[in-house]
Amino acid sequence: MTPVILLAAEKESAEVTDWAARIGWVVGLALFVALVYWLMREGWKWRGTLQGDLPELPTAPDTPGRAKLSASGRYHGSTTAGQWLDRIVAHGLGTRSRAEVTLTDAGLDAVRPGAGDFFVPADALRGARLDKGIAGKVLTEGGLLVVTWAHGERLIDSGFRFDRAAEHTEWVEAINSMSKTNVTDVTTEGAER
C-alpha cells in the first residue's frame, strides 16, 4: 500500500480544536475587556469628582432677547482653557452631542438633545477662536469654533463644529465683539500647539 492510502485508512482523524482551551481564552478575553471598560468608567467618575468644585451651570433667562446668531452642529466638549486635552466632565460638559447654539445679548445658549443644556452669560464670555482640536477630537485647521468663558474661578474652552463650517468666522467676530476681554489677552497656557 502507498503511504496516502495508509493515512486514509486510519480510523480516527486528529482532533482539530481543543475546546477547553478555546473557551478559556474567550472567557479570559471577555473578562479583560470588561475590566478595561470598568477602569475607563471609574476614571471618568474620578475626573468628575476632581472637578466637583465647579459651580452649577447657569440657566438661560426666560427672555434671552433677539437671536444674533443661531446654528446647529456638534458640541465636542469642554476643557480647561488652553489645555486642549484636559476634558471637563462635571455637570455633563464632557458629553459630546448634537447642539443647537444661539447667541443673544444675554449670552450663548447651547441646547443639547440627549445631554444637559448649558448657558454662558454674556459677561462670562472671554472670546472665541478657530482651532483644530479639543478634548481628543482633532479636525482640519480652523474647523472648530472654540468659545472661551469664565465659570467660577476657571476659564473654560468649549468646542463646537457647526453643520456649515463657513459660519465659524462670523461667530468668532460676534463673540469677540461681545466679550469684555479679547481671547488673546487671556493667559491660556498650552494654547499654542
LUMTOR-205082 format. One record per residue (C-alpha): residue in one letter; x, y, z; residue number from 0. Coordinates in pm, 1 decimal, always signed. Each point is the difference from the previous one (the first is absolute). Example, Ala and Ser with C-alpha at 12.3 -4.5 7.8 and 13.67 -1.06 7.14 Angstrom:
2
+--------+----------+----------+----------+-----+
: residu :        X :        Y :        Z : num :
+--------+----------+----------+----------+-----+
:      a :  +1230.0 :   -450.0 :   +780.0 :   0 :
:      s :   +137.0 :   +344.0 :    -66.0 :   1 :
+--------+----------+----------+----------+-----+
END
This chain:
193
+--------+----------+----------+----------+-----+
: residu :        X :        Y :        Z : num :
+--------+----------+----------+----------+-----+
:      m :     +0.0 :     +0.0 :     +0.0 :   0 :
:      t :   +105.3 :   +351.0 :    -64.9 :   1 :
:      p :    +44.9 :   +246.7 :   +287.5 :   2 :
:      v :   -302.1 :   +206.9 :   -108.5 :   3 :
:      i :   -227.3 :   -300.8 :    +22.2 :   4 :
:      l :   +141.4 :    -83.8 :   +342.4 :   5 :
:      l :    -86.9 :   +349.8 :   +124.9 :   6 :
:      a :   -353.8 :    -28.4 :   -132.1 :   7 :
:      a :    -40.9 :   -339.8 :   +156.1 :   8 :
:      e :    +36.8 :   +130.4 :   +356.4 :   9 :
:      k :   -316.6 :    -27.0 :   +203.2 :  10 :
:      e :    +15.4 :   +340.6 :   +171.1 :  11 :
:      s :   +124.7 :   +335.7 :   -117.9 :  12 :
:      a :   +200.0 :   +228.5 :   +222.8 :  13 :
:      e :   -201.4 :   +226.6 :   +231.2 :  14 :
:      v :    -20.5 :   +342.1 :   -161.1 :  15 :
:      t :   -112.1 :   +224.7 :   +284.8 :  16 :
:      d :    +84.1 :     -3.5 :   +367.8 :  17 :
:      w :   -337.0 :   +133.5 :   +121.9 :  18 :
:      a :   +103.1 :    +39.2 :   +362.8 :  19 :
:      a :   +292.7 :   +225.2 :    -91.7 :  20 :
:      r :   -207.0 :   +198.2 :   -249.0 :  21 :
:      i :   -280.9 :    +62.8 :   +251.3 :  22 :
:      g :   +258.5 :    +98.1 :   +261.2 :  23 :
:      w :   +155.4 :   +257.8 :   -234.5 :  24 :
:      v :   -340.9 :   +144.5 :    -96.6 :  25 :
:      v :   -106.9 :    +33.2 :   +364.8 :  26 :
:      g :   +336.9 :   +153.3 :    +89.6 :  27 :
:      l :    -25.6 :   +253.3 :   -282.6 :  28 :
:      a :   -358.2 :    +90.3 :    +98.0 :  29 :
:      l :   +110.7 :    +56.9 :   +360.6 :  30 :
:      f :   +291.1 :   +215.9 :   -116.8 :  31 :
:      v :   -228.9 :   +216.2 :   -218.7 :  32 :
:      a :   -246.8 :    +35.9 :   +290.1 :  33 :
:      l :   +286.8 :   +105.3 :   +229.7 :  34 :
:      v :   +121.4 :   +262.4 :   -248.6 :  35 :
:      y :   -352.3 :   +146.0 :    -36.7 :  36 :
:      w :    -43.6 :     +4.8 :   +377.8 :  37 :
:      l :   +333.9 :   +180.9 :    +45.1 :  38 :
:      m :    -97.0 :   +255.8 :   -266.2 :  39 :
:      r :   -331.4 :    +62.9 :   +177.0 :  40 :
:      e :   +173.2 :    +38.9 :   +336.3 :  41 :
:      g :   +247.1 :   +245.5 :   -155.3 :  42 :
:      w :   -287.9 :   +205.9 :   -140.5 :  43 :
:      k :   -171.7 :     +5.8 :   +342.4 :  44 :
:      w :   +330.3 :    +88.9 :   +171.1 :  45 :
:      r :    +50.4 :   +292.0 :   -240.0 :  46 :
:      g :   -352.8 :   +119.5 :    +84.7 :  47 :
:      t :    +84.2 :    -19.0 :   +371.1 :  48 :
:      l :   +316.0 :   +205.4 :    -51.9 :  49 :
:      q :   -206.8 :   +264.3 :   -178.7 :  50 :
:      g :   -271.2 :     -4.5 :   +266.8 :  51 :
:      d :    +94.3 :   +353.6 :   +106.7 :  52 :
:      l :   -137.4 :   +132.9 :   -328.8 :  53 :
:      p :   -319.9 :   +193.6 :    +83.2 :  54 :
:      e :   -336.0 :    -89.7 :   -152.2 :  55 :
:      l :    -44.6 :   +124.3 :   -353.9 :  56 :
:      p :   -217.8 :   +309.2 :    -43.6 :  57 :
:      t :   -337.7 :    -43.0 :   -165.3 :  58 :
:      a :   -123.0 :   +199.3 :   -295.7 :  59 :
:      p :   -216.9 :   +300.3 :    +87.7 :  60 :
:      d :   -372.6 :    -17.6 :    -72.5 :  61 :
:      t :    +32.7 :   +282.2 :   -256.1 :  62 :
:      p :   +346.9 :    -26.2 :   -154.0 :  63 :
:      g :    -71.0 :   +263.0 :   -262.9 :  64 :
:      r :    +30.4 :     +0.1 :   -375.9 :  65 :
:      a :   +232.8 :   -260.7 :   -150.1 :  66 :
:      k :   +311.8 :   +153.4 :   -156.7 :  67 :
:      l :   +118.3 :   -333.4 :   -139.4 :  68 :
:      s :   -137.0 :   -351.4 :     +1.4 :  69 :
:      a :   +152.3 :   -323.4 :   -127.9 :  70 :
:      s :    -22.0 :   -374.8 :    +37.8 :  71 :
:      g :   +286.0 :   -244.5 :     +7.6 :  72 :
:      r :   +201.8 :   -206.1 :   +246.8 :  73 :
:      y :   +122.4 :    +85.9 :   +345.9 :  74 :
:      h :   +338.2 :   -169.6 :    +46.0 :  75 :
:      g :    +58.8 :    +68.7 :   +367.8 :  76 :
:      s :   +150.9 :   +248.0 :   +240.6 :  77 :
:      t :   +351.3 :    +21.7 :   +137.8 :  78 :
:      t :   +199.3 :   +217.4 :   +234.9 :  79 :
:      a :    +91.8 :   +306.7 :   -208.2 :  80 :
:      g :   +319.1 :    -59.5 :   -193.0 :  81 :
:      q :    +23.5 :   -366.0 :   +103.4 :  82 :
:      w :   -161.5 :   -160.5 :   -303.3 :  83 :
:      l :    +18.3 :   -353.3 :   +144.0 :  84 :
:      d :   -115.2 :    +79.7 :   +357.2 :  85 :
:      r :   -367.7 :    -86.0 :    -50.4 :  86 :
:      i :   -251.7 :   +132.8 :   +252.7 :  87 :
:      v :   -260.6 :   -265.6 :    +79.0 :  88 :
:      a :   -180.6 :   +166.4 :   +292.5 :  89 :
:      h :   -362.6 :   +102.1 :    -60.9 :  90 :
:      g :     -9.6 :   -188.4 :   -331.5 :  91 :
:      l :   +246.8 :   +231.1 :   -175.9 :  92 :
:      g :   +204.8 :   -299.0 :   -115.4 :  93 :
:      t :   -282.3 :   -163.7 :   -195.4 :  94 :
:      r :    +23.9 :    +39.3 :   -377.4 :  95 :
:      s :   -333.7 :    +58.8 :   -167.6 :  96 :
:      r :   -198.6 :   +181.1 :   -264.3 :  97 :
:      a :    -59.4 :   +363.5 :    +92.6 :  98 :
:      e :   -218.9 :   +291.9 :    -96.6 :  99 :
:      v :   +202.4 :   +309.2 :    +91.7 : 100 :
:      t :   -148.2 :   +348.8 :    +24.0 : 101 :
:      l :   +183.3 :   +324.8 :    +72.7 : 102 :
:      t :   -209.4 :   +282.0 :   +148.9 : 103 :
:      d :    +75.7 :   +318.4 :   +194.0 : 104 :
:      a :    -44.9 :   -208.8 :   +316.3 : 105 :
:      g :   +264.7 :   -256.1 :    -99.1 : 106 :
:      l :    +57.3 :   -331.2 :   -174.1 : 107 :
:      d :   -262.4 :   -272.7 :    +35.6 : 108 :
:      a :    +89.8 :   -359.6 :    -92.2 : 109 :
:      v :   -301.7 :   -231.3 :    -19.9 : 110 :
:      r :   +116.9 :   -361.3 :    -16.9 : 111 :
:      p :   -258.1 :   -274.5 :    -63.5 : 112 :
:      g :    +89.5 :   -304.5 :   +207.5 : 113 :
:      a :   +248.3 :   +194.4 :   +213.9 : 114 :
:      g :    -15.5 :   +288.5 :   +245.7 : 115 :
:      d :    -54.5 :   +345.2 :   -147.4 : 116 :
:      f :   +221.6 :   +284.7 :   +115.4 : 117 :
:      f :     -0.7 :   +377.1 :    -18.8 : 118 :
:      v :   +296.7 :   +238.9 :     +4.1 : 119 :
:      p :    -96.3 :   +351.0 :   +116.2 : 120 :
:      a :   +131.2 :   +284.7 :   -217.3 : 121 :
:      d :   +214.0 :   +138.0 :   +284.0 : 122 :
:      a :   +172.1 :   -341.2 :    +33.6 : 123 :
:      l :   +103.2 :    -16.0 :   -367.5 : 124 :
:      r :   +372.7 :    +61.9 :    -41.3 : 125 :
:      g :    +34.0 :    -55.6 :   -373.1 : 126 :
:      a :     -3.1 :   -247.5 :   -284.3 : 127 :
:      r :   +246.8 :   -139.8 :   -249.4 : 128 :
:      l :    +29.5 :   -254.8 :   -276.5 : 129 :
:      d :   +205.1 :   -302.9 :    +94.3 : 130 :
:      k :    +66.5 :   -353.8 :   -114.8 : 131 :
:      g :    -64.5 :   -208.1 :   +309.3 : 132 :
:      i :   -154.2 :    -32.9 :   +343.3 : 133 :
:      a :    -41.1 :   -284.5 :   +250.8 : 134 :
:      g :   +148.6 :   -267.2 :   -222.2 : 135 :
:      k :   -187.1 :   +106.4 :   -315.7 : 136 :
:      v :   +226.3 :   +129.6 :   -276.5 : 137 :
:      l :   -134.5 :   +157.5 :   -318.2 : 138 :
:      t :   +148.7 :   +200.9 :   -283.8 : 139 :
:      e :   +167.0 :   +330.7 :    +86.4 : 140 :
:      g :   -273.8 :   +250.9 :    +86.6 : 141 :
:      g :   -268.8 :   -268.4 :     -7.8 : 142 :
:      l :   -109.3 :    +53.2 :   +359.4 : 143 :
:      l :   -154.4 :   +301.9 :   +171.2 : 144 :
:      v :   +145.7 :    +26.1 :   +350.5 : 145 :
:      v :   -180.6 :   +233.4 :   +240.7 : 146 :
:      t :   +191.1 :   +107.1 :   +311.8 : 147 :
:      w :   -211.7 :    +89.6 :   +302.8 : 148 :
:      a :    +36.6 :    +46.3 :   +374.0 : 149 :
:      h :   -186.4 :   -219.4 :   +246.0 : 150 :
:      g :    +74.6 :    +40.3 :   +367.4 : 151 :
:      e :   +377.3 :    +30.3 :    +30.7 : 152 :
:      r :    +71.0 :   -186.1 :   -324.6 : 153 :
:      l :    +34.0 :    +90.4 :   -363.0 : 154 :
:      i :   -163.1 :   -260.5 :   -222.2 : 155 :
:      d :    +34.7 :    -69.7 :   -372.0 : 156 :
:      s :   -305.8 :   -156.5 :   -166.4 : 157 :
:      g :    +27.8 :   -139.2 :   -353.2 : 158 :
:      f :   -269.9 :     +5.6 :   -267.0 : 159 :
:      r :     -3.0 :   -107.5 :   -363.1 : 160 :
:      f :   -300.9 :   +131.1 :   -187.3 : 161 :
:      d :   -162.6 :   -173.7 :   -295.3 : 162 :
:      r :   +111.8 :   +293.6 :   -214.7 : 163 :
:      a :   +360.3 :    +60.5 :   +106.6 : 164 :
:      a :    +11.2 :   +324.1 :   -200.8 : 165 :
:      e :   -205.9 :   +157.0 :   +282.3 : 166 :
:      h :   +281.9 :    -42.4 :   +252.1 : 167 :
:      t :   +173.5 :   +326.8 :    -95.0 : 168 :
:      e :   -321.9 :   +197.0 :    +48.3 : 169 :
:      w :    -41.3 :   -153.2 :   +345.8 : 170 :
:      v :   +359.4 :    +84.1 :    +96.7 : 171 :
:      e :    -52.7 :   +364.7 :    -95.9 : 172 :
:      a :   -335.8 :    +24.2 :   +180.8 : 173 :
:      i :   +121.8 :   -162.5 :   +322.5 : 174 :
:      n :   +323.9 :   +199.5 :     +6.6 : 175 :
:      s :   -196.3 :   +323.1 :    -42.5 : 176 :
:      m :   -221.3 :    -99.5 :   +297.9 : 177 :
:      s :   +276.2 :   -116.4 :   +232.4 : 178 :
:      k :   +155.1 :   +231.5 :   +255.6 : 179 :
:      t :   +352.2 :   -123.8 :    -69.9 : 180 :
:      n :   +139.1 :   -123.9 :   -325.3 : 181 :
:      v :    +99.1 :   -366.9 :     +7.6 : 182 :
:      t :   +360.3 :    +92.3 :    -84.7 : 183 :
:      d :    +18.7 :   +198.3 :   +326.8 : 184 :
:      v :    -96.1 :   -304.5 :   +205.0 : 185 :
:      t :   +287.7 :   -213.5 :   +122.8 : 186 :
:      t :    -61.9 :   -348.5 :   -134.0 : 187 :
:      e :   +305.3 :   -209.3 :    +61.3 : 188 :
:      g :    +39.3 :   -263.4 :   -267.7 : 189 :
:      a :   -234.7 :   +163.8 :   -248.1 : 190 :
:      e :   +273.8 :     +9.1 :   -262.4 : 191 :
:      r :    +70.8 :   -342.9 :   -146.9 : 192 :
+--------+----------+----------+----------+-----+
END
